[in-house]
């Protein structure tokens, strides 16, 4: 009777531990994906523009060939 109680307690602890590890793993994977996505967005060289007139570096995700510098208003080509 006493040993059965210990086994059931161990089982519930094991299940709780398994759920905790599982949730922690999901959280780690989610954070890693989020971090990687943010990194890709901010460091994609396709969206980073360098103005040839005022040497201002800016990010424009809408245009791919020509964009307007937000500081001096001149057009910049890739
Ligand atoms: Zn400029």
PDB file of the backbone (N, CA, C, O) and the ligand in Angstrom, with CONECT records:
HET     ZN  A 101       1
ATOM      1  N   UNK A   1       0.842  -1.202   0.000  1.00  0.00           N
ATOM      2  CA  UNK A   1       0.000   0.000   0.000  1.00  0.00           C
ATOM      3  C   UNK A   1       0.878   1.252   0.000  1.00  0.00           C
ATOM      4  O   UNK A   1       0.634   2.225  -0.715  1.00  0.00           O
ATOM      5  N   UNK A   2       1.902   1.176   0.833  1.00  0.00           N
ATOM      6  CA  UNK A   2       2.788   2.332   0.940  1.00  0.00           C
ATOM      7  C   UNK A   2       3.623   2.495  -0.324  1.00  0.00           C
ATOM      8  O   UNK A   2       3.818   3.616  -0.794  1.00  0.00           O
ATOM      9  N   UNK A   3       4.125   1.379  -0.886  1.00  0.00           N
ATOM     10  CA  UNK A   3       4.960   1.447  -2.077  1.00  0.00           C
ATOM     11  C   UNK A   3       4.152   1.919  -3.287  1.00  0.00           C
ATOM     12  O   UNK A   3       4.678   2.613  -4.157  1.00  0.00           O
ATOM     13  N   UNK A   4       2.872   1.539  -3.337  1.00  0.00           N
ATOM     14  CA  UNK A   4       2.003   1.955  -4.443  1.00  0.00           C
ATOM     15  C   UNK A   4       1.849   3.483  -4.453  1.00  0.00           C
ATOM     16  O   UNK A   4       1.848   4.112  -5.510  1.00  0.00           O
ATOM     17  N   UNK A   5       1.722   4.052  -3.276  1.00  0.00           N
ATOM     18  CA  UNK A   5       1.580   5.506  -3.148  1.00  0.00           C
ATOM     19  C   UNK A   5       2.855   6.217  -3.650  1.00  0.00           C
ATOM     20  O   UNK A   5       2.790   7.246  -4.324  1.00  0.00           O
ATOM     21  N   UNK A   6       3.992   5.641  -3.302  1.00  0.00           N
ATOM     22  CA  UNK A   6       5.265   6.222  -3.718  1.00  0.00           C
ATOM     23  C   UNK A   6       5.399   6.176  -5.244  1.00  0.00           C
ATOM     24  O   UNK A   6       5.859   7.126  -5.877  1.00  0.00           O
ATOM     25  N   UNK A   7       4.977   5.023  -5.820  1.00  0.00           N
ATOM     26  CA  UNK A   7       5.081   4.866  -7.285  1.00  0.00           C
ATOM     27  C   UNK A   7       4.183   5.885  -7.996  1.00  0.00           C
ATOM     28  O   UNK A   7       4.594   6.517  -8.970  1.00  0.00           O
ATOM     29  N   UNK A   8       2.945   6.034  -7.491  1.00  0.00           N
ATOM     30  CA  UNK A   8       2.025   6.973  -8.136  1.00  0.00           C
ATOM     31  C   UNK A   8       2.537   8.410  -7.995  1.00  0.00           C
ATOM     32  O   UNK A   8       2.366   9.234  -8.894  1.00  0.00           O
ATOM     33  N   UNK A   9       3.169   8.696  -6.848  1.00  0.00           N
ATOM     34  CA  UNK A   9       3.744  10.029  -6.656  1.00  0.00           C
ATOM     35  C   UNK A   9       4.899  10.251  -7.635  1.00  0.00           C
ATOM     36  O   UNK A   9       5.007  11.312  -8.250  1.00  0.00           O
ATOM     37  N   UNK A  10       5.760   9.237  -7.773  1.00  0.00           N
ATOM     38  CA  UNK A  10       6.867   9.337  -8.728  1.00  0.00           C
ATOM     39  C   UNK A  10       6.357   9.530 -10.152  1.00  0.00           C
ATOM     40  O   UNK A  10       6.919  10.287 -10.945  1.00  0.00           O
ATOM     41  N   UNK A  11       5.253   8.804 -10.450  1.00  0.00           N
ATOM     42  CA  UNK A  11       4.688   8.893 -11.800  1.00  0.00           C
ATOM     43  C   UNK A  11       4.179  10.303 -12.093  1.00  0.00           C
ATOM     44  O   UNK A  11       4.431  10.854 -13.164  1.00  0.00           O
ATOM     45  N   UNK A  12       3.461  10.878 -11.129  1.00  0.00           N
ATOM     46  CA  UNK A  12       2.932  12.234 -11.344  1.00  0.00           C
ATOM     47  C   UNK A  12       4.056  13.257 -11.421  1.00  0.00           C
ATOM     48  O   UNK A  12       3.978  14.217 -12.188  1.00  0.00           O
ATOM     49  N   UNK A  13       5.099  13.050 -10.627  1.00  0.00           N
ATOM     50  CA  UNK A  13       6.262  13.946 -10.681  1.00  0.00           C
ATOM     51  C   UNK A  13       6.937  13.827 -12.042  1.00  0.00           C
ATOM     52  O   UNK A  13       7.364  14.821 -12.630  1.00  0.00           O
ATOM     53  N   UNK A  14       7.026  12.576 -12.534  1.00  0.00           N
ATOM     54  CA  UNK A  14       7.650  12.350 -13.838  1.00  0.00           C
ATOM     55  C   UNK A  14       6.839  12.997 -14.946  1.00  0.00           C
ATOM     56  O   UNK A  14       7.401  13.584 -15.871  1.00  0.00           O
ATOM     57  N   UNK A  15       5.506  12.892 -14.857  1.00  0.00           N
ATOM     58  CA  UNK A  15       4.636  13.515 -15.860  1.00  0.00           C
ATOM     59  C   UNK A  15       4.775  15.034 -15.805  1.00  0.00           C
ATOM     60  O   UNK A  15       4.869  15.694 -16.840  1.00  0.00           O
ATOM     61  N   UNK A  16       4.787  15.580 -14.596  1.00  0.00           N
ATOM     62  CA  UNK A  16       4.945  17.025 -14.433  1.00  0.00           C
ATOM     63  C   UNK A  16       6.292  17.489 -14.973  1.00  0.00           C
ATOM     64  O   UNK A  16       6.386  18.536 -15.614  1.00  0.00           O
ATOM     65  N   UNK A  17       7.319  16.712 -14.712  1.00  0.00           N
ATOM     66  CA  UNK A  17       8.657  17.039 -15.202  1.00  0.00           C
ATOM     67  C   UNK A  17       8.702  16.980 -16.727  1.00  0.00           C
ATOM     68  O   UNK A  17       9.307  17.832 -17.379  1.00  0.00           O
ATOM     69  N   UNK A  18       8.041  15.944 -17.289  1.00  0.00           N
ATOM     70  CA  UNK A  18       8.001  15.779 -18.740  1.00  0.00           C
ATOM     71  C   UNK A  18       7.294  16.975 -19.388  1.00  0.00           C
ATOM     72  O   UNK A  18       7.757  17.519 -20.391  1.00  0.00           O
ATOM     73  N   UNK A  19       6.147  17.377 -18.786  1.00  0.00           N
ATOM     74  CA  UNK A  19       5.389  18.519 -19.320  1.00  0.00           C
ATOM     75  C   UNK A  19       6.225  19.800 -19.219  1.00  0.00           C
ATOM     76  O   UNK A  19       6.226  20.625 -20.133  1.00  0.00           O
ATOM     77  N   UNK A  20       6.935  19.951 -18.095  1.00  0.00           N
ATOM     78  CA  UNK A  20       7.768  21.136 -17.897  1.00  0.00           C
ATOM     79  C   UNK A  20       8.885  21.198 -18.947  1.00  0.00           C
ATOM     80  O   UNK A  20       9.144  22.247 -19.536  1.00  0.00           O
ATOM     81  N   UNK A  21       9.542  20.042 -19.167  1.00  0.00           N
ATOM     82  CA  UNK A  21      10.623  19.994 -20.161  1.00  0.00           C
ATOM     83  C   UNK A  21      10.068  20.269 -21.551  1.00  0.00           C
ATOM     84  O   UNK A  21      10.679  20.987 -22.343  1.00  0.00           O
ATOM     85  N   UNK A  22       8.902  19.692 -21.843  1.00  0.00           N
ATOM     86  CA  UNK A  22       8.267  19.859 -23.142  1.00  0.00           C
ATOM     87  C   UNK A  22       7.935  21.330 -23.400  1.00  0.00           C
ATOM     88  O   UNK A  22       8.202  21.854 -24.481  1.00  0.00           O
ATOM     89  N   UNK A  23       7.350  21.988 -22.398  1.00  0.00           N
ATOM     90  CA  UNK A  23       6.996  23.409 -22.520  1.00  0.00           C
ATOM     91  C   UNK A  23       8.244  24.278 -22.646  1.00  0.00           C
ATOM     92  O   UNK A  23       8.274  25.228 -23.429  1.00  0.00           O
ATOM     93  N   UNK A  24       9.265  23.947 -21.873  1.00  0.00           N
ATOM     94  CA  UNK A  24      10.518  24.693 -21.930  1.00  0.00           C
ATOM     95  C   UNK A  24      11.148  24.570 -23.309  1.00  0.00           C
ATOM     96  O   UNK A  24      11.692  25.538 -23.841  1.00  0.00           O
ATOM     97  N   UNK A  25      11.070  23.371 -23.885  1.00  0.00           N
ATOM     98  CA  UNK A  25      11.620  23.127 -25.222  1.00  0.00           C
ATOM     99  C   UNK A  25      10.868  23.952 -26.264  1.00  0.00           C
ATOM    100  O   UNK A  25      11.482  24.554 -27.145  1.00  0.00           O
ATOM    101  N   UNK A  26       9.541  23.979 -26.164  1.00  0.00           N
ATOM    102  CA  UNK A  26       8.718  24.773 -27.086  1.00  0.00           C
ATOM    103  C   UNK A  26       9.069  26.249 -26.956  1.00  0.00           C
ATOM    104  O   UNK A  26       9.191  26.953 -27.959  1.00  0.00           O
ATOM    105  N   UNK A  27       9.230  26.717 -25.728  1.00  0.00           N
ATOM    106  CA  UNK A  27       9.568  28.126 -25.471  1.00  0.00           C
ATOM    107  C   UNK A  27      10.927  28.470 -26.077  1.00  0.00           C
ATOM    108  O   UNK A  27      11.091  29.523 -26.693  1.00  0.00           O
ATOM    109  N   UNK A  28      11.903  27.571 -25.898  1.00  0.00           N
ATOM    110  CA  UNK A  28      13.250  27.803 -26.430  1.00  0.00           C
ATOM    111  C   UNK A  28      13.208  27.852 -27.956  1.00  0.00           C
ATOM    112  O   UNK A  28      13.816  28.729 -28.570  1.00  0.00           O
ATOM    113  N   UNK A  29      12.482  26.901 -28.571  1.00  0.00           N
ATOM    114  CA  UNK A  29      12.375  26.867 -30.036  1.00  0.00           C
ATOM    115  C   UNK A  29      11.680  28.123 -30.551  1.00  0.00           C
ATOM    116  O   UNK A  29      12.088  28.701 -31.558  1.00  0.00           O
ATOM    117  N   UNK A  30      10.619  28.541 -29.843  1.00  0.00           N
ATOM    118  CA  UNK A  30       9.867  29.733 -30.243  1.00  0.00           C
ATOM    119  C   UNK A  30      10.738  30.982 -30.160  1.00  0.00           C
ATOM    120  O   UNK A  30      10.736  31.812 -31.069  1.00  0.00           O
ATOM    121  N   UNK A  31      11.485  31.110 -29.057  1.00  0.00           N
ATOM    122  CA  UNK A  31      12.363  32.263 -28.881  1.00  0.00           C
ATOM    123  C   UNK A  31      13.454  32.280 -29.937  1.00  0.00           C
ATOM    124  O   UNK A  31      13.808  33.337 -30.460  1.00  0.00           O
ATOM    125  N   UNK A  32      13.992  31.093 -30.253  1.00  0.00           N
ATOM    126  CA  UNK A  32      15.060  30.988 -31.247  1.00  0.00           C
ATOM    127  C   UNK A  32      14.538  31.412 -32.617  1.00  0.00           C
ATOM    128  O   UNK A  32      15.205  32.147 -33.345  1.00  0.00           O
ATOM    129  N   UNK A  33      13.327  30.938 -32.965  1.00  0.00           N
ATOM    130  CA  UNK A  33      12.729  31.293 -34.252  1.00  0.00           C
ATOM    131  C   UNK A  33      12.453  32.789 -34.330  1.00  0.00           C
ATOM    132  O   UNK A  33      12.709  33.424 -35.353  1.00  0.00           O
ATOM    133  N   UNK A  34      11.925  33.346 -33.238  1.00  0.00           N
ATOM    134  CA  UNK A  34      11.602  34.766 -33.197  1.00  0.00           C
ATOM    135  C   UNK A  34      12.868  35.601 -33.352  1.00  0.00           C
ATOM    136  O   UNK A  34      12.891  36.591 -34.083  1.00  0.00           O
ATOM    137  N   UNK A  35      13.909  35.187 -32.658  1.00  0.00           N
ATOM    138  CA  UNK A  35      15.173  35.903 -32.707  1.00  0.00           C
ATOM    139  C   UNK A  35      15.766  35.851 -34.118  1.00  0.00           C
ATOM    140  O   UNK A  35      16.266  36.847 -34.641  1.00  0.00           O
ATOM    141  N   UNK A  36      15.692  34.655 -34.717  1.00  0.00           N
ATOM    142  CA  UNK A  36      16.234  34.475 -36.051  1.00  0.00           C
ATOM    143  C   UNK A  36      15.448  35.319 -37.069  1.00  0.00           C
ATOM    144  O   UNK A  36      16.029  35.893 -37.990  1.00  0.00           O
ATOM    145  N   UNK A  37      14.122  35.386 -36.890  1.00  0.00           N
ATOM    146  CA  UNK A  37      13.280  36.157 -37.788  1.00  0.00           C
ATOM    147  C   UNK A  37      13.610  37.645 -37.681  1.00  0.00           C
ATOM    148  O   UNK A  37      13.721  38.338 -38.692  1.00  0.00           O
ATOM    149  N   UNK A  38      13.764  38.127 -36.449  1.00  0.00           N
ATOM    150  CA  UNK A  38      14.114  39.528 -36.232  1.00  0.00           C
ATOM    151  C   UNK A  38      15.474  39.847 -36.839  1.00  0.00           C
ATOM    152  O   UNK A  38      15.672  40.908 -37.432  1.00  0.00           O
ATOM    153  N   UNK A  39      16.394  38.922 -36.683  1.00  0.00           N
ATOM    154  CA  UNK A  39      17.741  39.099 -37.202  1.00  0.00           C
ATOM    155  C   UNK A  39      17.702  39.186 -38.732  1.00  0.00           C
ATOM    156  O   UNK A  39      18.374  40.026 -39.331  1.00  0.00           O
ATOM    157  N   UNK A  40      16.908  38.310 -39.355  1.00  0.00           N
ATOM    158  CA  UNK A  40      16.782  38.304 -40.806  1.00  0.00           C
ATOM    159  C   UNK A  40      16.181  39.610 -41.307  1.00  0.00           C
ATOM    160  O   UNK A  40      16.614  40.154 -42.323  1.00  0.00           O
ATOM    161  N   UNK A  41      15.182  40.107 -40.589  1.00  0.00           N
ATOM    162  CA  UNK A  41      14.505  41.332 -41.014  1.00  0.00           C
ATOM    163  C   UNK A  41      15.428  42.531 -40.931  1.00  0.00           C
ATOM    164  O   UNK A  41      15.453  43.355 -41.846  1.00  0.00           O
ATOM    165  N   UNK A  42      16.186  42.643 -39.853  1.00  0.00           N
ATOM    166  CA  UNK A  42      16.993  43.833 -39.645  1.00  0.00           C
ATOM    167  C   UNK A  42      18.314  43.785 -40.410  1.00  0.00           C
ATOM    168  O   UNK A  42      18.900  44.830 -40.690  1.00  0.00           O
ATOM    169  N   UNK A  43      18.786  42.598 -40.749  1.00  0.00           N
ATOM    170  CA  UNK A  43      20.107  42.496 -41.372  1.00  0.00           C
ATOM    171  C   UNK A  43      20.060  42.037 -42.834  1.00  0.00           C
ATOM    172  O   UNK A  43      21.099  41.711 -43.408  1.00  0.00           O
ATOM    173  N   UNK A  44      18.871  42.009 -43.439  1.00  0.00           N
ATOM    174  CA  UNK A  44      18.782  41.621 -44.839  1.00  0.00           C
ATOM    175  C   UNK A  44      19.412  42.715 -45.702  1.00  0.00           C
ATOM    176  O   UNK A  44      18.900  43.834 -45.732  1.00  0.00           O
ATOM    177  N   UNK A  45      20.502  42.421 -46.398  1.00  0.00           N
ATOM    178  CA  UNK A  45      21.189  43.480 -47.177  1.00  0.00           C
ATOM    179  C   UNK A  45      20.352  44.023 -48.320  1.00  0.00           C
ATOM    180  O   UNK A  45      20.649  45.093 -48.850  1.00  0.00           O
ATOM    181  N   UNK A  46      19.298  43.293 -48.711  1.00  0.00           N
ATOM    182  CA  UNK A  46      18.426  43.749 -49.789  1.00  0.00           C
ATOM    183  C   UNK A  46      17.687  45.024 -49.401  1.00  0.00           C
ATOM    184  O   UNK A  46      17.366  45.851 -50.254  1.00  0.00           O
ATOM    185  N   UNK A  47      17.419  45.173 -48.094  1.00  0.00           N
ATOM    186  CA  UNK A  47      16.614  46.303 -47.626  1.00  0.00           C
ATOM    187  C   UNK A  47      17.458  47.434 -47.046  1.00  0.00           C
ATOM    188  O   UNK A  47      16.916  48.462 -46.639  1.00  0.00           O
ATOM    189  N   UNK A  48      18.752  47.262 -47.006  1.00  0.00           N
ATOM    190  CA  UNK A  48      19.613  48.301 -46.448  1.00  0.00           C
ATOM    191  C   UNK A  48      20.113  49.171 -47.598  1.00  0.00           C
ATOM    192  O   UNK A  48      20.723  48.677 -48.547  1.00  0.00           O
ATOM    193  N   UNK A  49      19.848  50.458 -47.500  1.00  0.00           N
ATOM    194  CA  UNK A  49      20.214  51.401 -48.551  1.00  0.00           C
ATOM    195  C   UNK A  49      21.273  52.373 -48.026  1.00  0.00           C
ATOM    196  O   UNK A  49      21.302  52.735 -46.850  1.00  0.00           O
ATOM    197  N   UNK A  50      22.128  52.771 -48.947  1.00  0.00           N
ATOM    198  CA  UNK A  50      23.173  53.715 -48.593  1.00  0.00           C
ATOM    199  C   UNK A  50      23.093  54.897 -49.549  1.00  0.00           C
ATOM    200  O   UNK A  50      23.321  54.749 -50.750  1.00  0.00           O
ATOM    201  N   UNK A  51      22.771  56.064 -49.016  1.00  0.00           N
ATOM    202  CA  UNK A  51      22.599  57.248 -49.858  1.00  0.00           C
ATOM    203  C   UNK A  51      23.954  57.725 -50.375  1.00  0.00           C
ATOM    204  O   UNK A  51      24.903  57.895 -49.610  1.00  0.00           O
ATOM    205  N   UNK A  52      24.026  57.943 -51.718  1.00  0.00           N
ATOM    206  CA  UNK A  52      25.287  58.388 -52.318  1.00  0.00           C
ATOM    207  C   UNK A  52      25.473  59.885 -52.185  1.00  0.00           C
ATOM    208  O   UNK A  52      26.572  60.386 -52.421  1.00  0.00           O
ATOM    209  N   UNK A  53      24.425  60.620 -51.810  1.00  0.00           N
ATOM    210  CA  UNK A  53      24.504  62.084 -51.710  1.00  0.00           C
ATOM    211  C   UNK A  53      24.909  62.504 -50.301  1.00  0.00           C
ATOM    212  O   UNK A  53      25.869  63.253 -50.120  1.00  0.00           O
ATOM    213  N   UNK A  54      24.160  62.007 -49.289  1.00  0.00           N
ATOM    214  CA  UNK A  54      24.442  62.445 -47.919  1.00  0.00           C
ATOM    215  C   UNK A  54      25.024  61.329 -47.050  1.00  0.00           C
ATOM    216  O   UNK A  54      25.192  61.496 -45.842  1.00  0.00           O
ATOM    217  N   UNK A  55      25.327  60.203 -47.670  1.00  0.00           N
ATOM    218  CA  UNK A  55      25.924  59.038 -47.007  1.00  0.00           C
ATOM    219  C   UNK A  55      25.107  58.573 -45.793  1.00  0.00           C
ATOM    220  O   UNK A  55      25.661  58.190 -44.764  1.00  0.00           O
ATOM    221  N   UNK A  56      23.780  58.618 -45.940  1.00  0.00           N
ATOM    222  CA  UNK A  56      22.873  58.190 -44.875  1.00  0.00           C
ATOM    223  C   UNK A  56      22.445  56.746 -45.133  1.00  0.00           C
ATOM    224  O   UNK A  56      22.022  56.403 -46.237  1.00  0.00           O
ATOM    225  N   UNK A  57      22.557  55.916 -44.118  1.00  0.00           N
ATOM    226  CA  UNK A  57      22.167  54.518 -44.250  1.00  0.00           C
ATOM    227  C   UNK A  57      20.773  54.330 -43.675  1.00  0.00           C
ATOM    228  O   UNK A  57      20.507  54.706 -42.534  1.00  0.00           O
ATOM    229  N   UNK A  58      19.883  53.744 -44.473  1.00  0.00           N
ATOM    230  CA  UNK A  58      18.497  53.568 -44.027  1.00  0.00           C
ATOM    231  C   UNK A  58      17.945  52.248 -44.551  1.00  0.00           C
ATOM    232  O   UNK A  58      18.559  51.576 -45.380  1.00  0.00           O
ATOM    233  N   UNK A  59      16.769  51.900 -44.042  1.00  0.00           N
ATOM    234  CA  UNK A  59      16.143  50.625 -44.414  1.00  0.00           C
ATOM    235  C   UNK A  59      14.843  50.907 -45.143  1.00  0.00           C
ATOM    236  O   UNK A  59      13.978  51.618 -44.632  1.00  0.00           O
ATOM    237  N   UNK A  60      14.707  50.345 -46.342  1.00  0.00           N
ATOM    238  CA  UNK A  60      13.478  50.474 -47.120  1.00  0.00           C
ATOM    239  C   UNK A  60      13.084  49.077 -47.591  1.00  0.00           C
ATOM    240  O   UNK A  60      13.744  48.498 -48.454  1.00  0.00           O
ATOM    241  N   UNK A  61      12.016  48.544 -47.026  1.00  0.00           N
ATOM    242  CA  UNK A  61      11.602  47.182 -47.371  1.00  0.00           C
ATOM    243  C   UNK A  61      10.610  47.159 -48.523  1.00  0.00           C
ATOM    244  O   UNK A  61      10.266  46.084 -49.014  1.00  0.00           O
ATOM    245  N   UNK A  62      10.138  48.335 -48.970  1.00  0.00           N
ATOM    246  CA  UNK A  62       9.118  48.368 -50.030  1.00  0.00           C
ATOM    247  C   UNK A  62       9.748  48.345 -51.417  1.00  0.00           C
ATOM    248  O   UNK A  62       9.288  47.617 -52.297  1.00  0.00           O
ATOM    249  N   UNK A  63      10.794  49.136 -51.615  1.00  0.00           N
ATOM    250  CA  UNK A  63      11.411  49.254 -52.932  1.00  0.00           C
ATOM    251  C   UNK A  63      12.602  48.311 -53.058  1.00  0.00           C
ATOM    252  O   UNK A  63      13.258  47.976 -52.071  1.00  0.00           O
ATOM    253  N   UNK A  64      12.870  47.885 -54.312  1.00  0.00           N
ATOM    254  CA  UNK A  64      14.005  46.990 -54.536  1.00  0.00           C
ATOM    255  C   UNK A  64      15.021  47.562 -55.506  1.00  0.00           C
ATOM    256  O   UNK A  64      16.195  47.196 -55.441  1.00  0.00           O
ATOM    257  N   UNK A  65      14.603  48.467 -56.422  1.00  0.00           N
ATOM    258  CA  UNK A  65      15.523  48.998 -57.423  1.00  0.00           C
ATOM    259  C   UNK A  65      15.916  50.440 -57.117  1.00  0.00           C
ATOM    260  O   UNK A  65      17.099  50.780 -57.121  1.00  0.00           O
ATOM    261  N   UNK A  66      14.921  51.285 -56.853  1.00  0.00           N
ATOM    262  CA  UNK A  66      15.192  52.702 -56.564  1.00  0.00           C
ATOM    263  C   UNK A  66      14.410  53.088 -55.311  1.00  0.00           C
ATOM    264  O   UNK A  66      13.236  52.743 -55.177  1.00  0.00           O
ATOM    265  N   UNK A  67      15.055  53.799 -54.402  1.00  0.00           N
ATOM    266  CA  UNK A  67      14.359  54.292 -53.218  1.00  0.00           C
ATOM    267  C   UNK A  67      14.773  55.732 -52.946  1.00  0.00           C
ATOM    268  O   UNK A  67      15.810  56.202 -53.415  1.00  0.00           O
ATOM    269  N   UNK A  68      13.946  56.408 -52.185  1.00  0.00           N
ATOM    270  CA  UNK A  68      14.194  57.826 -51.888  1.00  0.00           C
ATOM    271  C   UNK A  68      14.808  57.930 -50.501  1.00  0.00           C
ATOM    272  O   UNK A  68      14.314  57.324 -49.550  1.00  0.00           O
ATOM    273  N   UNK A  69      15.876  58.691 -50.388  1.00  0.00           N
ATOM    274  CA  UNK A  69      16.533  58.880 -49.105  1.00  0.00           C
ATOM    275  C   UNK A  69      15.631  59.684 -48.177  1.00  0.00           C
ATOM    276  O   UNK A  69      15.164  60.754 -48.569  1.00  0.00           O
ATOM    277  N   UNK A  70      15.371  59.212 -46.969  1.00  0.00           N
ATOM    278  CA  UNK A  70      14.493  59.944 -46.050  1.00  0.00           C
ATOM    279  C   UNK A  70      15.127  61.216 -45.499  1.00  0.00           C
ATOM    280  O   UNK A  70      14.422  62.059 -44.943  1.00  0.00           O
ATOM    281  N   UNK A  71      16.421  61.370 -45.637  1.00  0.00           N
ATOM    282  CA  UNK A  71      17.079  62.559 -45.088  1.00  0.00           C
ATOM    283  C   UNK A  71      17.172  63.683 -46.110  1.00  0.00           C
ATOM    284  O   UNK A  71      16.785  64.812 -45.810  1.00  0.00           O
ATOM    285  N   UNK A  72      17.686  63.399 -47.337  1.00  0.00           N
ATOM    286  CA  UNK A  72      17.892  64.459 -48.325  1.00  0.00           C
ATOM    287  C   UNK A  72      16.933  64.362 -49.506  1.00  0.00           C
ATOM    288  O   UNK A  72      16.883  65.285 -50.319  1.00  0.00           O
ATOM    289  N   UNK A  73      16.163  63.266 -49.631  1.00  0.00           N
ATOM    290  CA  UNK A  73      15.151  63.161 -50.654  1.00  0.00           C
ATOM    291  C   UNK A  73      15.669  62.788 -52.034  1.00  0.00           C
ATOM    292  O   UNK A  73      14.905  62.841 -52.997  1.00  0.00           O
ATOM    293  N   UNK A  74      16.938  62.412 -52.168  1.00  0.00           N
ATOM    294  CA  UNK A  74      17.469  62.041 -53.469  1.00  0.00           C
ATOM    295  C   UNK A  74      17.230  60.560 -53.746  1.00  0.00           C
ATOM    296  O   UNK A  74      17.090  59.748 -52.832  1.00  0.00           O
ATOM    297  N   UNK A  75      17.187  60.234 -55.047  1.00  0.00           N
ATOM    298  CA  UNK A  75      16.935  58.856 -55.450  1.00  0.00           C
ATOM    299  C   UNK A  75      18.248  58.061 -55.403  1.00  0.00           C
ATOM    300  O   UNK A  75      19.316  58.553 -55.767  1.00  0.00           O
ATOM    301  N   UNK A  76      18.120  56.823 -54.942  1.00  0.00           N
ATOM    302  CA  UNK A  76      19.286  55.950 -54.870  1.00  0.00           C
ATOM    303  C   UNK A  76      19.008  54.646 -55.589  1.00  0.00           C
ATOM    304  O   UNK A  76      17.953  54.036 -55.421  1.00  0.00           O
ATOM    305  N   UNK A  77      19.986  54.225 -56.402  1.00  0.00           N
ATOM    306  CA  UNK A  77      19.878  52.957 -57.097  1.00  0.00           C
ATOM    307  C   UNK A  77      20.719  51.922 -56.368  1.00  0.00           C
ATOM    308  O   UNK A  77      21.654  52.258 -55.641  1.00  0.00           O
ATOM    309  N   UNK A  78      20.373  50.671 -56.572  1.00  0.00           N
ATOM    310  CA  UNK A  78      21.156  49.577 -55.986  1.00  0.00           C
ATOM    311  C   UNK A  78      22.455  49.412 -56.752  1.00  0.00           C
ATOM    312  O   UNK A  78      23.262  48.543 -56.420  1.00  0.00           O
TER     313      UNK A  78
HETATM  314 ZN    ZN A 101      20.487  61.160 -48.666  1.00  0.00          ZN
END
